[in-house]
Amino acid sequence: DTEVTQTPKHLVMGMTNKKSLKCEQHMGHRAMYWYKQKAKKPPELMFVYSYEKLSINESVPSRFSPECPNSSLLNLHLHALQPEDSALYLCASSQEGLGTSSYEQYFGPGTRLTVT
Amino acid sequence: AQSVTQPDIHITVSEGASLELRCNYSYGATPYLFWYVQSPGQGLQLLLKYFSGDTLVQGIKGFEAEFKRSQSSFNLRKPSVHWSDAAEYFCAVGAHPNAGGTSYGKLTFGQGTILTVHP
């Protein structure tokens, strides 16, 4: 099973709202990622969690707040977003560990976010 | 720093024709290379990967790719395209896990190539 699930599928929020995106995987992967993808662009890395600890933050604005409650779950809390934050938000996971052949990242279907 | 170039923004082929999507990478050591496919509004699906060994790798859906170190290329091929192959294709390079440090887990994607298939 190489499935990463994301909820909700679509989200519309106002600039003063607080919402959360959820990602889940049951592959035993210990690295999880958040990406942002604008239309006709490649995914841009936002955050990486490794063994439930924040490993990489690509200088993302504080209105995006990631959380990793356990090894299977990854959340992205959203607050006071701007219209330019409208995008497809993708979650991914991968095996962690040196020398592993399972290095590839598996992506979820994404959450389409619209900020009004 | 690692980078990926996909020279073709948009490619159109007829169904049944052969396909080659180009990918050139820049990386200071042995790269990990990937091809992903994305249908509109969907997530990315891994087609194939190259870590080491045989430079011709087979993937899902009848795709293959060849790693050519001398040309810094990792081109994706398919002998006969089906209408369902219409999608956007991304080449990506990742740091070798033994590189350690924060470079591990970071993929750098190319700009993508949109494939249109004519009946």
Interface residues (C-beta under 8 A of the other chain):
Chain A: V4 Q6 A31 Y33 K40 K41 P42 P43 L45 V48 S50 S55 I56 L88 L90 A92 S94 E96 G97 L98 G99 T100 S101 Y103 E104 Q105 Y106 F107 G108 P109 G110 R112
Chain B: Y32 F34 Y36 G41 Q42 G43 L44 Q45 L46 K49 F51 F90 G94 P97 N98 G100 T102 G105 K106 L107 F109 G110 Q111 G112
